[in-house]
Amino acid sequence: MTHHCRHCGTPLQHEVIDLGHQPPSNAYLCEAKLSQPEVTFPLRVYVCSTCWLVQLPMHAPADALFTADYAYFSSTSITWCQHAERFVKAAVERLSLGPGSLVVEVASNDGYLLQYVKAKGIPCLGIEPTHATAEAARSKGIETHERFFGGDLADELVSQGFRADLLVANNVLAHVPDINDFLAAIARVLKPSGLASVEFPHLLRLLDGNQFDTIYHEHYSYLSLTTLQRMAEDAGLMVLDAEEITTHGGSLRVWLASRGEVAADSQLPSEQRAVEAVLAHEAAAGLTTLAAYVRCQERALEAKFALMEYLLGARRAGRRVLAYGAAAKGNTLLNFAGIRSDLLGAVADLAPSKIGKWLPGSHIPIISVDDLLLRQPDELLVLPWNLAAEVKAQLSGRIDIPVKVAIPTLRAI
């Protein structure tokens, strides 16, 4: 079967990496489902040699992946909430937002960011398709539309008088099957003077850091600024500013504005230099050449084999290894490596929505942090490596054992 680029329609012929058949990474299992068949999909990533969008062909519709009981709650991570609070403070100052402004967040999750907007007395609206997280946001007093964002919803919002001074879309662009429609919808919802702030894991950092575990079915696209700029222009937007940030192993925060004289005149020399610097880094890395992608499979296999050898060695030596963080990236890694509960007995997590369930594919049980401490493991494997420092701080003084992460290479922290 020939797949086509979701941006430009070019047939996809160049495979970047094949991580095998896997279940959706956030499809956590209750006990009753352990004895039932699991649906799996190919986890194969391609790069388009026309527009250079790196992408996963859509094997399941978005509503089959982002279900009503979707278990990811952004507020679980203290680090992420602090990041959101800092962003809101800076954005309010940058755009001079106040009681007469409107902030719209797409994929607003449980209100992790809009709570800080609301606290400043600025009107806000969340758009979040998953019921459990939308309900959590409403419990904080945040108006939330329980919908997927796209052209149809954008037209409805505009007809109802919702036009955004600031639209925030953090870590959602990769999750969108129809990325052209999504970007065009952003352009429609913005006021003429409004700005959109879009954050996404940077493809350049994925390649540099061997971050193949950030590949899962919920991530349809893996983005560079070079490709985003082209897609944004086609959607009636322009890249106004770009900033490299540390979240999720290295991300980009890109500011978008409606194309036109006002937007063009509003770009400061410092912003122009920032955009040009990121584009230059990507060009130097050859992201618009096939050479940049040739070692992805080999490097992923090296990490897989290192993890398998570590866990097998620990079992032979009688050392019990448990894991921390029932995150999607951990599920990709464990399923790619074929790790099951005989090598990794349990994974601890802070999210109440995950505790008492099992990881998809590997069927490793998810336990509380208190239960983890009671089991007294000999070593700990942190699966969400981007939160390793936060995890270590949480456990400081409570447990003193070796802590490792598997990506980009197996190492102690």
C-alpha positions in Angstrom: 0.0 0.0 0.0 1.4 3.4 -1.0 1.0 6.2 1.6 1.0 9.8 0.7 2.4 12.9 2.5 -0.2 14.5 4.7 1.0 18.0 3.6 1.9 17.9 -0.1 0.4 14.5 -1.2 3.7 13.1 -2.5 3.9 9.3 -2.4 6.0 8.3 0.7 8.9 6.1 -0.5 11.6 6.7 2.1 11.4 4.8 5.4 13.1 6.4 8.4 12.5 3.8 11.1 10.4 0.7 11.7 9.5 0.0 15.4 7.3 -3.0 14.6 3.6 -3.5 15.3 2.5 -1.9 18.5 -0.7 -1.0 20.3 -1.5 2.7 20.8 0.8 4.0 23.5 -1.9 5.5 25.7 -4.3 2.5 25.5 -3.8 1.4 29.1 -5.5 -1.8 30.1 -7.8 -2.6 32.9 -7.8 -6.2 34.4 -10.7 -7.3 32.3 -8.9 -6.5 29.1 -5.8 -8.5 29.9 -7.3 -11.7 28.5 -8.6 -10.0 25.4 -6.8 -9.4 22.1 -5.1 -6.1 21.6 -5.2 -4.1 18.4 -1.8 -3.2 17.1 -0.7 -1.0 14.2 2.5 -0.7 12.2 4.8 1.9 13.8 6.8 2.9 10.7 7.9 6.5 10.0 8.6 8.0 6.6 10.1 11.2 5.3 8.6 13.1 2.3 11.3 13.9 -0.2 9.3 16.9 -1.5 8.4 18.9 1.6 10.5 16.9 4.1 7.7 16.3 6.5 8.6 13.3 8.7 5.5 11.4 9.4 3.6 8.3 10.5 0.9 7.2 8.1 -2.5 7.2 9.8 -3.5 3.7 10.7 -6.2 4.7 13.2 -8.5 7.8 13.3 -7.8 10.3 16.0 -10.9 9.6 18.0 -9.8 5.9 18.3 -6.6 7.1 19.9 -7.8 10.1 22.0 -10.7 8.3 23.8 -12.9 9.6 26.5 -10.8 7.9 29.2 -7.5 9.2 27.8 -5.1 8.8 30.7 -2.6 11.7 30.2 -3.1 14.6 32.6 -0.7 17.4 32.1 -0.9 18.7 35.6 0.7 15.5 36.9 4.1 16.9 36.0 5.2 19.8 38.2 7.9 20.7 35.7 5.4 21.1 32.9 3.1 23.2 35.1 6.0 25.5 36.0 6.8 25.7 32.3 3.2 26.8 31.5 3.2 29.3 34.3 6.4 31.0 33.0 5.0 31.0 29.5 1.7 32.7 30.5 3.6 35.4 32.4 5.8 36.1 29.4 3.0 36.0 26.9 0.8 38.4 28.9 3.7 40.9 28.9 4.5 40.4 25.2 1.0 40.8 24.0 -0.2 43.2 26.7 -3.1 40.9 27.5 -5.9 42.0 29.9 -9.6 41.7 30.7 -10.5 42.6 27.2 -8.4 39.9 25.6 -9.2 36.3 24.7 -6.7 33.4 25.1 -7.7 30.1 23.3 -5.8 26.9 24.0 -6.1 24.0 21.7 -5.5 20.6 23.4 -6.0 22.3 26.7 -6.0 19.0 28.6 -6.8 19.4 32.3 -6.4 23.2 32.4 -2.7 23.0 33.3 -2.0 26.3 31.4 -5.3 28.2 31.3 -5.5 28.1 35.1 -2.7 30.7 35.1 -4.5 32.8 32.5 -7.7 32.7 34.5 -5.9 33.6 37.6 -4.8 36.9 35.9 -8.4 37.7 35.1 -8.0 37.2 31.4 -10.9 35.5 29.5 -9.9 32.1 28.2 -11.4 29.1 26.3 -10.0 25.6 26.2 -10.5 23.1 23.4 -10.0 19.5 24.5 -11.5 16.4 22.9 -10.9 13.9 25.7 -13.7 13.9 28.3 -11.8 13.1 31.5 -9.3 15.9 31.0 -11.9 18.3 29.9 -13.9 17.6 33.0 -10.8 18.2 35.1 -10.4 21.6 33.4 -14.1 22.5 34.0 -13.6 21.7 37.7 -11.1 24.6 37.7 -13.7 26.9 36.3 -12.2 26.9 32.8 -14.7 26.9 29.9 -13.9 24.0 27.7 -15.2 22.8 24.4 -15.0 19.0 24.2 -14.1 18.9 20.5 -11.3 18.2 18.1 -10.0 21.5 16.6 -10.1 22.0 12.9 -11.7 24.1 10.2 -15.3 23.3 11.1 -14.9 24.2 14.8 -12.9 27.3 13.8 -15.8 28.6 11.7 -18.2 27.9 14.6 -16.1 29.8 17.0 -15.7 32.8 14.7 -19.5 32.9 14.1 -20.0 32.9 17.9 -17.7 35.9 18.3 -14.6 34.0 19.5 -11.4 35.6 18.0 -8.2 35.0 19.8 -5.6 37.6 20.8 -3.4 34.6 21.7 -3.9 31.0 20.6 -1.8 28.4 22.3 -1.1 24.9 20.9 1.4 23.1 23.0 2.4 19.6 21.9 -0.6 19.1 19.7 0.6 19.8 16.2 2.2 16.4 16.0 -1.1 14.8 17.0 -3.1 16.2 14.1 -3.9 13.9 11.1 -4.9 16.8 8.8 -2.2 19.3 9.6 -3.1 21.6 6.7 -6.7 22.0 8.0 -5.4 22.5 11.6 -3.0 25.4 10.6 -5.7 27.0 8.4 -8.1 26.8 11.4 -5.5 28.7 13.5 -5.4 31.4 10.9 -9.2 31.8 11.0 -9.5 32.0 14.8 -6.8 34.6 15.3 -7.7 38.3 15.4 -5.9 40.3 12.7 -3.4 41.4 15.4 -3.4 38.1 17.2 -0.6 35.6 17.6 -0.4 31.9 17.9 2.3 30.1 20.0 2.9 26.5 18.9 5.3 24.2 20.8 6.4 20.8 19.5 9.4 18.5 19.9 12.1 19.5 17.5 12.9 16.9 14.8 16.5 18.0 15.0 16.7 16.9 18.7 14.9 13.7 18.0 17.6 12.8 15.5 20.5 14.0 17.6 19.3 12.4 20.8 18.1 9.1 19.4 14.7 9.9 20.8 12.9 7.2 18.8 10.7 6.5 21.9 8.9 9.7 21.1 7.4 8.0 18.1 4.0 6.6 18.7 0.7 6.4 16.9 -0.7 9.5 18.5 2.2 11.4 16.9 1.5 11.7 13.2 4.2 14.3 12.4 7.8 15.0 13.5 8.5 18.6 12.8 11.3 20.9 11.8 11.0 24.7 11.5 11.9 24.4 7.8 8.8 22.3 7.1 6.5 24.1 9.4 7.4 27.4 7.8 6.3 26.0 4.4 3.1 24.6 5.8 2.3 27.8 7.7 2.7 29.9 4.6 0.3 27.6 2.7 -2.2 28.1 5.5 -2.1 31.9 5.5 0.3 32.2 8.4 3.9 33.4 8.8 6.6 32.4 11.2 7.2 35.5 13.3 9.6 34.1 15.9 11.2 30.9 17.0 12.8 29.8 20.3 14.6 26.6 21.2 13.4 25.3 24.6 14.4 22.3 26.7 11.0 20.6 27.2 10.5 17.1 26.0 14.1 16.6 25.2 14.4 19.7 23.1 11.4 21.6 21.5 10.7 24.6 19.5 8.3 27.4 20.5 7.2 29.1 17.3 5.1 32.3 17.1 2.8 32.5 14.2 0.8 35.5 12.8 -1.6 36.0 10.0 0.2 36.9 6.8 -0.1 40.6 5.8 1.4 44.0 6.2 0.7 44.2 9.9 2.3 40.9 10.7 5.3 41.5 8.4 6.0 44.9 9.9 5.7 43.5 13.4 8.7 41.2 13.1 11.6 42.6 15.1 15.2 42.1 13.9 15.9 39.9 16.9 13.0 37.7 16.0 14.1 37.5 12.4 17.6 36.5 13.5 16.2 33.8 15.8 14.2 32.2 13.0 17.2 32.3 10.6 19.4 30.7 13.3 17.1 27.7 13.7 16.7 27.3 10.0 20.5 27.4 9.6 21.0 24.7 12.3 18.5 22.5 10.4 20.2 23.1 7.1 23.6 22.3 8.6 22.1 19.0 9.9 20.9 18.2 6.4 17.2 17.8 7.4 16.2 18.3 3.7 18.4 15.4 2.6 17.9 11.6 3.0 21.4 11.3 4.6 20.1 12.8 7.9 17.8 9.8 8.4 19.9 6.8 7.4 21.1 5.8 10.9 17.9 6.1 12.8 17.1 2.4 12.7 20.6 1.3 13.6 20.8 3.6 16.6 17.3 2.5 17.9 18.5 -1.1 17.7 21.6 -0.3 19.7 19.5 1.2 22.5 17.1 -1.7 22.4 19.9 -4.3 22.7 21.5 -2.3 25.5 18.3 -2.3 27.5 17.7 -6.0 27.0 21.2 -6.8 28.1 20.9 -4.7 31.2 17.6 -6.2 32.3 18.8 -9.8 31.6 22.0 -9.1 33.5 20.1 -7.8 36.5 17.9 -10.8 36.5 20.8 -13.2 36.3 22.5 -11.4 39.2 19.3 -11.4 41.3 18.8 -7.6 41.2 15.2 -6.5 41.0 14.6 -3.6 38.6 11.4 -1.6 38.7 10.5 1.4 36.5 9.1 4.9 37.0 6.8 6.7 34.7 4.0 5.0 32.7 4.5 7.3 29.8 3.8 6.8 26.2 7.5 7.0 25.3 8.2 4.2 27.7 5.6 2.1 26.0 7.2 2.5 22.6 10.6 1.5 24.0 9.3 -1.5 26.0 7.3 -2.9 23.1 10.0 -2.3 20.6 12.4 -4.2 22.9 9.9 -6.9 23.8 10.2 -6.3 27.5 7.6 -8.0 29.7 6.9 -8.2 33.5 9.3 -11.1 33.9 12.2 -8.6 33.4 10.5 -5.4 34.6 8.1 -6.3 37.4 6.2 -3.0 37.7 6.2 0.7 36.7 5.2 3.4 39.2 3.4 6.6 38.3 1.9 9.6 40.0 -1.3 9.8 37.8 -4.3 8.2 39.6 -5.8 7.5 36.2 -3.1 5.0 35.5 -2.5 3.3 38.8 -4.1 -0.2 38.9 -3.9 -0.6 35.2 -1.4 -2.3 32.9 0.8 -1.0 30.2 -0.4 -1.7 26.6 1.5 -4.5 24.9 3.9 -5.3 27.7 1.2 -5.9 30.3 3.4 -4.5 33.0 1.4 -3.5 36.1 1.2 0.2 37.0 1.6 0.9 40.8 1.8 3.9 43.0 5.0 5.5 44.2 4.3 4.3 47.7 4.0 0.8 46.5 7.2 1.1 44.6 9.0 2.1 47.8 7.4 -0.8 49.7 8.8 -3.3 47.1 12.3 -2.0 47.7 13.8 -2.5 44.2 17.5 -2.8 43.8 17.6 -0.4 40.8 15.2 2.0 39.1 14.7 2.6 35.4 13.2 6.0 34.6 11.2 5.7 31.3 10.3 9.4 30.7 14.0 10.4 30.5 13.0 14.1 29.9 11.7 14.1 33.5 14.6 12.3 35.1 15.7 15.2 37.2 12.2 15.8 38.5 11.8 12.1 39.3 15.1 12.0 41.2 14.1 15.1 43.2 10.7 13.4 44.1 12.4 10.3 45.4 15.3 12.1 47.1 15.6 11.0 50.8 13.0 8.3 50.2 15.1 5.8 48.3 18.8 5.4 47.6 19.4 3.1 44.7 21.0 3.3 41.3 18.8 5.1 38.8 19.1 4.7 35.0 17.6 5.9 31.8 17.7 4.0 28.5 17.6 6.9 26.0 19.7 8.0 24.1 21.9 5.3 25.5 21.6 3.4 28.8 23.2 5.5 31.5 23.1 6.3 35.2 21.6 9.6 36.4 
